[in-house]
Structure formats: structure tokens, C-alpha cells
Amino acid sequence: MELEHHRGATNPHITRNEVWCLHQIREVLEGLAASLAAGRSGQTQSQVELVAINEACKVAVANGSTEEWLSLNARFHELIMHMSGNPRISQHVERSLVAQFRILGFRLLTKDFMERSFNEHLLITDAILRGDAARAEKAMREHILTTARSS
């Protein structure tokens, strides 16, 4: 967002390269968040919520409900960042405007995309719940790269 004299805030045109660069930032930060979340032991309320989000996502995908899926997808990623125990991760994601591009990248959201993304969420969740930090990070990074290639 840019501030222009006598015009207010505007969204400048974003190039494909800029979107790719932002996905690279997101890949590293959210991969780290998944790794840290997996490293935190014990069945927590957040882990229960993560499973519940996946269950709701399954229904949204089956119904082809893109609005519901987008909301649940955002909550999934936010929760993992919260579960990492490192509040700076989400601050940096927001500061990097990655969240804005998460929305922009879904203009052509399809049921196939939602299904593929949901299956990737299941892999990430499984790794976190099993406490497998390396697998959680790898699954999250692959998920972000798949999203980047689709946008």
C-alpha cells in the first residue's frame, strides 16, 4: 500500500516477480512456524483446534464453498504460526504483506486447488501432531511452493 498526496492509500500494481518474492518469504517463515509447532509437545487445545479446522475444511471443499475455505485456510496458517510459540513470525508475515498476497493469489480458486491444498494441510497437521519438526517444515514449505506456482 502506498500513500499519495491528495489521493490517499492505493494498492500499486504488483508484478509476478514481487508475488514470487513474497511467497519465498512466506515459505521460510511458515516452514519455521510448522517446525516449531511440531517441536512443542503435548496435546494442546491448539492441536485440537487444528484438527477441527481440517474437519471444517473437508466439508467446505466437498461443498465447493470458496469463501468458507478461504476463511478456514487463513485460520489454519494463523494457528500454526501461533502454535510455534514465536509471535514474531506472524508479525513478520504481516509486515511483509504476505497476508495480502495470500488473498490476491486466490482469484482463480478452483475445487481442484482447494482439494490439493486441503490434502497438503493434512500432511502438515499429521507431522505437527506427531512432533516431527523436519517433516512439518518440509510439508509446509512444499505447500507454500505449490500455492506460489498456482498463483
C-alpha positions as CSV (number, residue, x, y, z in Angstrom):
1,M,0.0,0.0,0.0
2,E,1.3,3.5,-0.9
3,L,0.2,6.8,0.4
4,E,-0.2,9.5,-2.3
5,H,-0.7,13.2,-1.6
6,H,-4.4,14.2,-2.2
7,R,-5.2,10.6,-3.2
8,G,-4.9,8.6,0.0
9,A,-3.9,4.9,0.2
10,T,-3.6,3.0,-3.1
11,N,-2.5,-0.5,-4.0
12,P,0.3,-0.3,-6.5
13,H,0.3,-2.8,-9.4
14,I,2.1,-5.9,-8.2
15,T,4.4,-7.8,-10.6
16,R,4.6,-11.6,-10.8
17,N,8.2,-11.4,-9.6
18,E,7.1,-9.5,-6.5
19,V,4.4,-12.1,-5.7
20,W,7.1,-14.8,-6.1
21,C,9.4,-13.0,-3.8
22,L,6.7,-12.7,-1.1
23,H,5.9,-16.4,-1.5
24,Q,9.6,-17.1,-0.8
25,I,9.4,-15.1,2.4
26,R,6.2,-16.9,3.4
27,E,7.8,-20.3,2.6
28,V,10.6,-19.8,5.1
29,L,8.6,-18.1,7.8
30,E,5.7,-20.5,7.8
31,G,8.0,-23.5,7.4
32,L,9.8,-22.4,10.5
33,A,6.4,-22.0,12.3
34,A,5.4,-25.5,11.4
35,S,8.7,-26.9,12.6
36,L,8.5,-25.0,15.9
37,A,4.8,-26.0,16.3
38,A,5.8,-29.7,15.9
39,G,8.5,-29.3,18.4
40,R,6.1,-28.3,21.2
41,S,5.0,-31.4,22.9
42,G,1.7,-32.5,24.3
43,Q,-1.9,-32.5,23.1
44,T,-2.8,-28.8,23.4
45,Q,-6.1,-27.0,22.7
46,S,-4.4,-25.6,19.6
47,Q,-3.8,-29.1,18.3
48,V,-7.5,-30.0,18.9
49,E,-8.4,-26.8,17.0
50,L,-6.1,-27.6,14.2
51,V,-7.9,-30.9,13.7
52,A,-11.3,-29.2,13.9
53,I,-10.2,-26.7,11.2
54,N,-9.3,-29.6,9.0
55,E,-12.7,-31.2,9.5
56,A,-14.4,-28.0,8.6
57,C,-12.1,-27.6,5.6
58,K,-13.1,-31.1,4.4
59,V,-16.8,-30.0,4.4
60,A,-16.0,-26.7,2.7
61,V,-14.1,-28.5,-0.1
62,A,-16.9,-31.0,-0.6
63,N,-19.4,-28.3,-0.8
64,G,-17.2,-26.1,-3.1
65,S,-17.6,-23.2,-0.6
66,T,-14.7,-21.0,-1.6
67,E,-15.5,-18.3,1.0
68,E,-15.6,-20.7,3.8
69,W,-12.5,-22.5,2.6
70,L,-10.6,-19.2,2.4
71,S,-11.5,-18.3,5.9
72,L,-10.5,-21.7,7.2
73,N,-7.3,-21.7,5.2
74,A,-6.3,-18.3,6.8
75,R,-7.2,-19.7,10.3
76,F,-5.1,-22.8,9.6
77,H,-2.0,-20.8,8.8
78,E,-2.6,-18.3,11.6
79,L,-3.0,-21.1,14.1
80,I,0.2,-22.8,13.1
81,M,2.1,-19.5,13.5
82,H,0.5,-19.1,17.0
83,M,1.4,-22.7,17.9
84,S,5.0,-22.0,17.0
85,G,5.3,-20.0,20.3
86,N,7.2,-17.3,18.3
87,P,4.9,-14.2,18.0
88,R,7.5,-12.6,15.8
89,I,6.8,-15.0,12.9
90,S,3.2,-13.7,12.4
91,Q,4.4,-10.1,12.9
92,H,7.0,-10.6,10.1
93,V,4.5,-12.3,7.8
94,E,2.1,-9.3,8.3
95,R,4.9,-6.8,7.9
96,S,6.0,-8.4,4.7
97,L,2.4,-8.0,3.3
98,V,2.3,-11.8,2.7
99,A,-1.2,-12.0,4.0
100,Q,-2.4,-9.5,1.4
101,F,-1.0,-11.7,-1.4
102,R,-2.5,-14.8,0.1
103,I,-5.8,-13.3,-0.8
104,L,-4.7,-11.9,-4.2
105,G,-3.3,-15.4,-5.1
106,F,-6.8,-17.0,-4.8
107,R,-8.6,-15.0,-7.5
108,L,-8.9,-18.2,-9.6
109,L,-9.7,-20.6,-6.8
110,T,-11.0,-23.9,-8.0
111,K,-12.3,-27.0,-6.3
112,D,-9.2,-29.0,-7.5
113,F,-7.0,-26.4,-5.9
114,M,-8.9,-26.5,-2.7
115,E,-8.7,-30.3,-2.6
116,R,-5.0,-30.3,-3.3
117,S,-4.4,-27.7,-0.6
118,F,-6.6,-29.5,1.9
119,N,-4.6,-32.7,1.4
120,E,-1.4,-30.7,2.0
121,H,-2.9,-29.3,5.2
122,L,-3.5,-32.9,6.3
123,L,0.2,-33.8,5.8
124,I,1.3,-30.7,7.7
125,T,-1.2,-31.4,10.6
126,D,-0.1,-35.0,10.8
127,A,3.6,-34.0,11.1
128,I,2.8,-31.4,13.7
129,L,0.7,-33.8,15.8
130,R,3.4,-36.5,15.6
131,G,6.0,-34.0,16.7
132,D,8.1,-34.4,13.5
133,A,9.6,-31.0,13.1
134,A,11.6,-31.7,10.0
135,R,8.6,-33.3,8.2
136,A,6.3,-30.4,9.3
137,E,8.6,-27.8,7.9
138,K,9.1,-29.7,4.7
139,A,5.4,-30.2,4.2
140,M,4.6,-26.5,4.9
141,R,7.4,-25.3,2.5
142,E,6.1,-27.6,-0.2
143,H,2.6,-26.4,0.4
144,I,3.6,-22.7,0.0
145,L,5.6,-23.5,-3.1
146,T,2.6,-25.3,-4.6
147,T,0.5,-22.2,-3.9
148,A,3.1,-19.9,-5.4
149,R,3.2,-21.9,-8.6
150,S,-0.6,-21.8,-8.8
151,S,-0.9,-18.0,-8.4
